[in-house]
């Protein structure tokens, strides 16, 4: 089921390469990263869970992409 409510919901799904590019952008600006997920993807569900701990000081996007893949499984 694809939910199309919200700011970015009409964009195509991001590939792992697209996600890595976004992570690289965040890292270049010194932003901390975290992976969040939910079992209830309803547009009004604002309570998501964090996958692991926030990732501070990653050297490259590969570490965060690995966490995204682990969360998907």
C-alpha positions, 0 to 999 in steps of 0.5 A: 500500500502506498500512502500519498498524503504528505509533503514528499509522498508523491516522489518516487521511492528512493534507491539506496544510491539516492539515500546515500546521496542524501546522507552525504549531503547531511554529513557535509553539513555536520548533521546527525543522522537517525533511522526511524520506522513504523509498523503503522504507516498511516498519515496521522501516525506521528509516533515512529520508533528509532532504529538503534541510536543516532549516528554521530560522526560517520565517516561516509554514508555506507554506515547509515545505508547499512542501518537502513538496510538492516531496518528494512529486513 
